[in-house]
Structure formats: C-alpha cells, structure tokens
Amino acid sequence: MHSVGIDLVETKRFTAKINDEEFLKKVFTKSEIAFINSKKGNAKLQSAAARFAAKEAFGKAIKVGIFKFELTDVEVIKEESGAVSLKLYNKAKELAKDYQFSLSITHTENYAAAV
C-alpha cells in the first residue's frame, strides 16, 4: 500500500535531552545512539532530530501515530552510499506489513524533516 508521512522537528527540542541516557534509550536504538553520539555540536542535535522525525513520519504513513509501537521498533539505517532506510521490529513491523517504505531525511541548523 502507498502512503506518505512527513514530520518537521526543531533541533533545539533536543538540546536538553541529547545527553539524557534514559531519554535516548526510550527513543533510539543502540546503533542510532552510537551514530548520534559520533556527531559533535549542532550535528548531534540534527542527527537526533532527523531520526525522531523519521519515526514520526513512519507513524503517520501507517496511520497510527507513534503511540501504537515503541519508538525503538523503528530504526533509521544509514547506508554506505549515504542514503537512509528504515528497519522495523516487533509491533512496528507488524503494523507496517502491508506498506512499502522509502525514507528521506534532511536538516538545517534549526530544523530536521523526514518523509
């Protein structure tokens, strides 16, 4: 089934949370946390915001929002080429069984978006 989800996030929303391990573990997978932590300064906020936006856009695309699955059940994978894709687990995978996905993320200094 074809469907589209989009989300826009202000990167500053992550300023207070970016070093909160409990928050990070609730929202991101271990590999996402490692990727985010490999970045410095504003790039760290941008990476977190873009990945969060991807999870929100996914929830919108499958028409359930983000409260029907664990956020860690949706993982943003960065390919060697630089492209990104989604890897789904558990409830998110079950909810999305009838959908096909492509992912695009982008960010500026103040915003991150995902489609």
N, C-alpha and C positions, 0 to 999 in steps of 0.2 A: 504494500500500500504506500502511496505517496502522501507525504505530509511535510509541513515546514514548521520549524520552531526557531525563534530568534530571541536573543536576550542581550541587553546592554547593561554593563556594570561600571560604576565609578570606582576607579582603582583605590581611591582614598578610603573606601569602606574597609579595606583590608589592612590599613595601617596599624590599627590596634590589635588585630588578630593574627598577623603574619608570624609572630613568634610564640603564639599560644598553641602548645603541642596538642592539648585536648581538642581545640577547635580544628586544627589541621587534620587530626586523626578521624574526626567526625565527618569531615567534608571530602578529604582527598585520600587516595590510595597511597601505599608506601612509595611506589615509584613516582607518583605525582609529587609527593612531598620532597623526594630526593631531587627531582627536576627543579621544583620551585626554590629549594634551598641552595641549588647550584648557581642561582642568579644573585646579583647584588643590587642594592639600592632600589630604584623605581622598577627595574626589570623584574625583581622578585614580586612586587605588588601586581605588575601587569600580568605575569605568568599565572599567579593565583586567581586574579580576577577573570582572566580569559578562560581558565579551566572551570571556574564556577559558572560562568556564563554558558559554557557548553553543556553543563549538567542541567541548567535551567532550560535551555533551548531544547534539549532532548525531552524533558518532561512535557514541554509544550507540544512538541512534534507528535508525541504519542497520546496527547490529550488527557493527561492525568496530573500534570504539575509535578512538583518534586517531593510531595509528601506520601506517595504510594510506594516508594522504594528508598533504599539507603543511598545517600549521595556517593558513597564509596562503591556502589554497584555499577557506577558509570565512570569509566576511566578514559582519560584523553591520552592517546598514544602518539608520540612524535616519531614519524618515520625518518629514516636516514636522509631522504630527499628534502626533509623539512615540512612535508605535508603532515596533517594530523588526522587521526581517525578515532573512533570510539571502540572500546572493548567493554562488553556488558557482562554482568554477573548476576546470579540469583534472581530476585524479583524484577529487576530492570530488564534482564534478558527475557524473562517470561512475558512481561508486559509488551515487549517490543517484537515478539515473534513474527508478527505479520507486517513488519516495516523493514525497509531498507534505508541505510543511512550514508550520508556524506556529511562531512564536518568542515567548516571553515571558521577560523578564529582570527581576530585582528585586535590590535590595541594601539592606543596613542598614550601620551603621558598621563592623561586623566581618565580615559575610558577603555574598556575592553568589550568586545562584542563577539557573539558566536551565532552561526546559522547552521 
